[in-house]
Amino acid sequence: MKNKTTLISIIISLYFWVGLFVISAILFPFSFLIWFLTFLFDKKLVLLHKYSCLWSGIVLASNPYWRTRILGREKVKRGETYVMVSNHQSGADILVLFKLFIPFKWVAKKELFYIPFLGWNMTLNRYIPLQRSRGRSKRMMMDKGIEAIRKGNSIMMFPEGTRSKEGQIQPFKSGAFRLALETGSPILPIAIRGTFHAIKKGGFVIHKNHDIHAVVLEPIPFKTIREMEPHEIAGKIHALIKLELGQ
């Protein structure tokens, strides 16, 4: 029975990964078309980002093992610009957070931008690449993040810096919170639950999980953090997300 279950999981996993590639190959030309038709007047590329959210939703809907829910979306104030931060459990987090269906620019590791179709779409969206352990890259990320926020874009970051190996939330780095201080932006914390068991870091096999949630917490106004140091803000937000996760 165990071998049969494992075989089914492998078949489902192959179906998911092949499906992800095929769906992305089909949808990317339309992504390019939207970019070509709108980049001159849609300076924030809102329409292209919404299409990317739809793309993610199609991928998630194609997976019979996962059911995802977004809770607390009503806490997001329309027209507000946030520094958005979330815990990071697995590669599925990115797909789930797109389901927020609100405009933002990702800050993501540079290697992701080289992935066919998916990475090319990230480039079209003008998401912000970050090369880990490179000080100059971090400064460039900060500069591009500041520029994006001043143009009215929210920024989405994983302050842990990498996916959790054990499912427990890791300490937060200070970059996202320094960005909030430099731009006078409120912080929007988000807690993701369930993706670690859906697909583990470095894993291939898709696991059954019918309880994947992204919970939008109460936004943190800039006035409540303006006198704090970045590491103090990091600790505060870390504690809020950890409490929501029950860790």
C-alpha positions as a Markdown table, in Angstrom:
| # | Residue | x | y | z |
|---|---|---|---|---|
| 1 | Met | 0.0 | 0.0 | 0.0 |
| 2 | Lys | 2.8 | 2.4 | 0.9 |
| 3 | Asn | 4.5 | 1.7 | -2.5 |
| 4 | Lys | 1.3 | 2.3 | -4.3 |
| 5 | Thr | 0.8 | 5.6 | -2.4 |
| 6 | Thr | 4.4 | 6.7 | -3.3 |
| 7 | Leu | 3.8 | 5.8 | -7.0 |
| 8 | Ile | 0.6 | 7.9 | -7.1 |
| 9 | Ser | 2.5 | 10.8 | -5.5 |
| 10 | Ile | 5.2 | 10.6 | -8.1 |
| 11 | Ile | 2.7 | 10.4 | -10.9 |
| 12 | Ile | 0.8 | 13.5 | -9.5 |
| 13 | Ser | 4.2 | 15.3 | -9.1 |
| 14 | Leu | 5.2 | 14.6 | -12.7 |
| 15 | Tyr | 1.7 | 15.8 | -13.8 |
| 16 | Phe | 2.1 | 19.0 | -11.8 |
| 17 | Trp | 5.7 | 19.9 | -12.9 |
| 18 | Val | 5.0 | 19.1 | -16.6 |
| 19 | Gly | 1.7 | 20.9 | -16.3 |
| 20 | Leu | 3.4 | 24.0 | -14.8 |
| 21 | Phe | 5.8 | 24.1 | -17.8 |
| 22 | Val | 3.1 | 23.6 | -20.4 |
| 23 | Ile | 0.7 | 26.1 | -18.8 |
| 24 | Ser | 3.6 | 28.6 | -18.6 |
| 25 | Ala | 4.6 | 28.0 | -22.2 |
| 26 | Ile | 1.0 | 28.6 | -23.3 |
| 27 | Leu | 0.4 | 31.7 | -21.2 |
| 28 | Phe | 3.7 | 33.5 | -21.6 |
| 29 | Pro | 3.0 | 34.8 | -25.2 |
| 30 | Phe | -0.1 | 36.5 | -23.9 |
| 31 | Ser | 2.0 | 38.0 | -21.1 |
| 32 | Phe | 4.3 | 39.5 | -23.6 |
| 33 | Leu | 1.4 | 40.8 | -25.6 |
| 34 | Ile | -0.1 | 42.5 | -22.6 |
| 35 | Trp | 3.2 | 44.1 | -21.8 |
| 36 | Phe | 3.7 | 45.3 | -25.4 |
| 37 | Leu | 0.2 | 46.8 | -25.5 |
| 38 | Thr | 0.2 | 48.5 | -22.1 |
| 39 | Phe | 3.7 | 49.4 | -20.9 |
| 40 | Leu | 3.5 | 52.9 | -22.4 |
| 41 | Phe | 0.4 | 53.9 | -20.4 |
| 42 | Asp | 0.3 | 51.4 | -17.5 |
| 43 | Lys | 3.6 | 52.6 | -15.9 |
| 44 | Lys | 3.1 | 50.3 | -12.8 |
| 45 | Leu | 2.3 | 47.3 | -15.1 |
| 46 | Val | -0.8 | 46.6 | -13.0 |
| 47 | Leu | -2.6 | 44.8 | -15.7 |
| 48 | Leu | 0.4 | 42.5 | -16.4 |
| 49 | His | 0.7 | 41.8 | -12.7 |
| 50 | Lys | -3.0 | 40.9 | -12.5 |
| 51 | Tyr | -2.5 | 38.6 | -15.5 |
| 52 | Ser | 0.4 | 37.0 | -13.6 |
| 53 | Cys | -1.9 | 36.4 | -10.6 |
| 54 | Leu | -4.4 | 34.7 | -12.9 |
| 55 | Trp | -1.6 | 32.6 | -14.3 |
| 56 | Ser | -0.7 | 31.5 | -10.8 |
| 57 | Gly | -4.3 | 30.7 | -10.0 |
| 58 | Ile | -4.5 | 28.4 | -13.1 |
| 59 | Val | -1.4 | 26.5 | -12.0 |
| 60 | Leu | -2.8 | 26.0 | -8.5 |
| 61 | Ala | -6.2 | 25.0 | -9.8 |
| 62 | Ser | -4.5 | 22.3 | -11.9 |
| 63 | Asn | -3.1 | 20.6 | -8.8 |
| 64 | Pro | -5.7 | 18.1 | -7.3 |
| 65 | Tyr | -3.7 | 17.8 | -4.1 |
| 66 | Trp | -3.8 | 21.5 | -2.9 |
| 67 | Arg | -6.6 | 23.7 | -1.9 |
| 68 | Thr | -5.6 | 27.3 | -1.0 |
| 69 | Arg | -7.4 | 30.1 | 0.8 |
| 70 | Ile | -6.6 | 33.8 | 1.3 |
| 71 | Leu | -7.9 | 35.2 | 4.6 |
| 72 | Gly | -7.9 | 38.8 | 5.6 |
| 73 | Arg | -7.7 | 40.4 | 2.1 |
| 74 | Glu | -10.2 | 43.0 | 3.2 |
| 75 | Lys | -7.4 | 44.5 | 5.5 |
| 76 | Val | -5.5 | 45.7 | 2.5 |
| 77 | Lys | -6.4 | 49.4 | 1.9 |
| 78 | Arg | -7.0 | 50.2 | -1.8 |
| 79 | Gly | -4.4 | 52.6 | -3.1 |
| 80 | Glu | -2.1 | 52.2 | -0.2 |
| 81 | Thr | 1.6 | 51.3 | -0.8 |
| 82 | Tyr | 3.1 | 48.7 | 1.5 |
| 83 | Val | 6.2 | 46.8 | 2.3 |
| 84 | Met | 4.7 | 43.3 | 2.3 |
| 85 | Val | 6.5 | 40.6 | 4.2 |
| 86 | Ser | 5.7 | 36.9 | 4.6 |
| 87 | Asn | 7.3 | 33.8 | 6.1 |
| 88 | His | 8.8 | 31.4 | 3.5 |
| 89 | Gln | 8.0 | 27.7 | 3.8 |
| 90 | Ser | 8.4 | 26.4 | 0.2 |
| 91 | Gly | 8.4 | 27.3 | -3.5 |
| 92 | Ala | 4.6 | 27.1 | -3.4 |
| 93 | Asp | 4.5 | 30.3 | -1.3 |
| 94 | Ile | 5.0 | 32.4 | -4.5 |
| 95 | Leu | 2.0 | 30.8 | -6.2 |
| 96 | Val | -0.1 | 31.3 | -3.1 |
| 97 | Leu | 0.8 | 35.0 | -2.6 |
| 98 | Phe | -0.1 | 35.8 | -6.1 |
| 99 | Lys | -3.7 | 34.8 | -5.1 |
| 100 | Leu | -3.8 | 38.0 | -3.1 |
| 101 | Phe | -4.6 | 39.6 | -6.4 |
| 102 | Ile | -3.3 | 43.0 | -5.4 |
| 103 | Pro | -0.5 | 45.0 | -7.2 |
| 104 | Phe | 3.0 | 44.6 | -5.9 |
| 105 | Lys | 6.6 | 44.0 | -7.1 |
| 106 | Trp | 8.4 | 40.9 | -6.0 |
| 107 | Val | 11.9 | 41.0 | -4.6 |
| 108 | Ala | 13.3 | 37.5 | -5.6 |
| 109 | Lys | 16.6 | 35.8 | -6.0 |
| 110 | Lys | 18.2 | 36.5 | -9.3 |
| 111 | Glu | 18.4 | 32.9 | -10.5 |
| 112 | Leu | 14.5 | 32.8 | -10.7 |
| 113 | Phe | 14.6 | 35.3 | -13.5 |
| 114 | Tyr | 16.4 | 32.9 | -15.8 |
| 115 | Ile | 13.7 | 30.2 | -15.6 |
| 116 | Pro | 12.0 | 29.9 | -19.1 |
| 117 | Phe | 8.6 | 31.6 | -19.3 |
| 118 | Leu | 8.2 | 32.1 | -15.5 |
| 119 | Gly | 11.4 | 34.1 | -15.1 |
| 120 | Trp | 10.9 | 36.0 | -18.4 |
| 121 | Asn | 7.5 | 37.0 | -17.1 |
| 122 | Met | 9.1 | 38.3 | -13.9 |
| 123 | Thr | 11.4 | 40.4 | -16.0 |
| 124 | Leu | 8.5 | 41.8 | -18.0 |
| 125 | Asn | 6.8 | 42.8 | -14.7 |
| 126 | Arg | 9.9 | 44.6 | -13.6 |
| 127 | Tyr | 10.2 | 42.6 | -10.4 |
| 128 | Ile | 13.4 | 43.2 | -8.5 |
| 129 | Pro | 16.3 | 40.7 | -8.6 |
| 130 | Leu | 18.5 | 40.0 | -5.6 |
| 131 | Gln | 21.8 | 38.2 | -5.7 |
| 132 | Arg | 22.4 | 36.7 | -2.2 |
| 133 | Ser | 25.6 | 37.4 | -0.3 |
| 134 | Arg | 26.5 | 40.3 | -2.6 |
| 135 | Gly | 26.5 | 43.6 | -0.9 |
| 136 | Arg | 26.3 | 45.6 | -4.1 |
| 137 | Ser | 23.3 | 43.6 | -5.2 |
| 138 | Lys | 21.6 | 44.3 | -1.9 |
| 139 | Arg | 22.2 | 48.0 | -2.3 |
| 140 | Met | 20.8 | 47.9 | -5.9 |
| 141 | Met | 17.8 | 46.0 | -4.6 |
| 142 | Met | 17.2 | 48.7 | -2.0 |
| 143 | Asp | 17.5 | 51.5 | -4.6 |
| 144 | Lys | 15.1 | 49.8 | -7.0 |
| 145 | Gly | 12.7 | 49.1 | -4.1 |
| 146 | Ile | 12.8 | 52.7 | -3.1 |
| 147 | Glu | 12.2 | 53.8 | -6.7 |
| 148 | Ala | 9.3 | 51.3 | -7.1 |
| 149 | Ile | 7.6 | 52.5 | -3.8 |
| 150 | Arg | 7.9 | 56.1 | -4.8 |
| 151 | Lys | 6.1 | 55.3 | -8.0 |
| 152 | Gly | 3.3 | 53.8 | -6.0 |
| 153 | Asn | 4.1 | 50.1 | -6.1 |
| 154 | Ser | 4.0 | 47.9 | -3.0 |
| 155 | Ile | 7.0 | 45.6 | -2.5 |
| 156 | Met | 6.7 | 41.9 | -1.5 |
| 157 | Met | 9.7 | 40.2 | 0.3 |
| 158 | Phe | 10.5 | 37.1 | 2.3 |
| 159 | Pro | 12.6 | 38.5 | 5.2 |
| 160 | Glu | 13.9 | 35.1 | 6.2 |
| 161 | Gly | 15.9 | 35.2 | 3.0 |
| 162 | Thr | 15.5 | 31.5 | 2.2 |
| 163 | Arg | 12.9 | 28.8 | 2.6 |
| 164 | Ser | 12.6 | 27.1 | 6.0 |
| 165 | Lys | 14.2 | 23.6 | 6.2 |
| 166 | Glu | 12.1 | 22.4 | 9.1 |
| 167 | Gly | 8.9 | 24.4 | 8.7 |
| 168 | Gln | 9.7 | 26.7 | 11.6 |
| 169 | Ile | 9.9 | 30.4 | 11.0 |
| 170 | Gln | 13.5 | 31.6 | 10.8 |
| 171 | Pro | 14.9 | 34.9 | 12.1 |
| 172 | Phe | 14.1 | 37.9 | 9.8 |
| 173 | Lys | 16.8 | 39.9 | 8.1 |
| 174 | Ser | 16.4 | 43.7 | 8.3 |
| 175 | Gly | 16.4 | 44.7 | 4.6 |
| 176 | Ala | 12.6 | 44.9 | 4.2 |
| 177 | Phe | 12.2 | 46.9 | 7.4 |
| 178 | Arg | 15.0 | 49.3 | 6.4 |
| 179 | Leu | 13.1 | 49.8 | 3.1 |
| 180 | Ala | 10.0 | 50.7 | 5.1 |
| 181 | Leu | 11.9 | 53.2 | 7.2 |
| 182 | Glu | 13.6 | 54.8 | 4.2 |
| 183 | Thr | 10.3 | 55.2 | 2.3 |
| 184 | Gly | 7.9 | 55.9 | 5.1 |
| 185 | Ser | 5.8 | 52.9 | 4.2 |
| 186 | Pro | 3.5 | 50.9 | 6.4 |
| 187 | Ile | 4.2 | 47.1 | 6.7 |
| 188 | Leu | 1.7 | 44.4 | 5.7 |
| 189 | Pro | 2.6 | 41.1 | 7.4 |
| 190 | Ile | 1.3 | 37.9 | 5.9 |
| 191 | Ala | 1.4 | 34.4 | 7.5 |
| 192 | Ile | 1.5 | 31.3 | 5.2 |
| 193 | Arg | 0.5 | 28.0 | 6.7 |
| 194 | Gly | 0.6 | 24.6 | 5.0 |
| 195 | Thr | 3.0 | 24.9 | 2.1 |
| 196 | Phe | 5.9 | 23.3 | 3.9 |
| 197 | His | 4.2 | 20.0 | 3.9 |
| 198 | Ala | 2.9 | 20.5 | 0.3 |
| 199 | Ile | 6.4 | 20.5 | -1.1 |
| 200 | Lys | 9.5 | 20.7 | 1.0 |
| 201 | Lys | 12.7 | 22.7 | 0.2 |
| 202 | Gly | 14.7 | 21.1 | -2.6 |
| 203 | Gly | 11.9 | 18.5 | -3.1 |
| 204 | Phe | 10.2 | 17.2 | -6.2 |
| 205 | Val | 7.3 | 15.2 | -4.8 |
| 206 | Ile | 4.0 | 17.0 | -4.4 |
| 207 | His | 2.3 | 16.0 | -1.1 |
| 208 | Lys | -1.3 | 16.0 | -0.2 |
| 209 | Asn | -2.3 | 19.1 | 1.7 |
| 210 | His | -5.9 | 20.5 | 1.8 |
| 211 | Asp | -5.2 | 23.3 | 4.2 |
| 212 | Ile | -2.9 | 25.9 | 2.7 |
| 213 | His | -3.7 | 29.4 | 4.1 |
| 214 | Ala | -2.3 | 32.8 | 3.6 |
| 215 | Val | -3.5 | 35.1 | 6.4 |
| 216 | Val | -3.2 | 38.9 | 6.0 |
| 217 | Leu | -2.5 | 40.4 | 9.4 |
| 218 | Glu | -3.3 | 44.0 | 10.5 |
| 219 | Pro | -1.1 | 46.5 | 8.6 |
| 220 | Ile | 1.5 | 48.2 | 10.8 |
| 221 | Pro | 1.3 | 52.0 | 10.2 |
| 222 | Phe | 4.6 | 53.8 | 9.6 |
| 223 | Lys | 4.0 | 56.1 | 12.6 |
| 224 | Thr | 4.3 | 53.2 | 15.0 |
| 225 | Ile | 7.7 | 52.1 | 13.7 |
| 226 | Arg | 9.3 | 55.4 | 12.6 |
| 227 | Glu | 11.4 | 55.6 | 15.8 |
| 228 | Met | 12.5 | 52.0 | 15.8 |
| 229 | Glu | 15.6 | 50.4 | 14.4 |
| 230 | Pro | 15.3 | 47.9 | 11.5 |
| 231 | His | 16.2 | 44.9 | 13.7 |
| 232 | Glu | 13.6 | 46.0 | 16.2 |
| 233 | Ile | 10.9 | 46.1 | 13.6 |
| 234 | Ala | 12.1 | 42.7 | 12.2 |
| 235 | Gly | 11.6 | 41.2 | 15.7 |
| 236 | Lys | 8.2 | 42.8 | 16.1 |
| 237 | Ile | 6.9 | 41.5 | 12.8 |
| 238 | His | 8.5 | 38.1 | 13.3 |
| 239 | Ala | 6.7 | 37.7 | 16.6 |
| 240 | Leu | 3.3 | 38.7 | 15.0 |
| 241 | Ile | 3.7 | 36.1 | 12.2 |
| 242 | Lys | 5.0 | 33.5 | 14.6 |
| 243 | Leu | 2.0 | 34.0 | 16.9 |
| 244 | Glu | -0.4 | 33.6 | 13.9 |
| 245 | Leu | 1.4 | 30.3 | 12.9 |
| 246 | Gly | 1.2 | 29.0 | 16.5 |
| 247 | Gln | 4.9 | 28.4 | 16.7 |
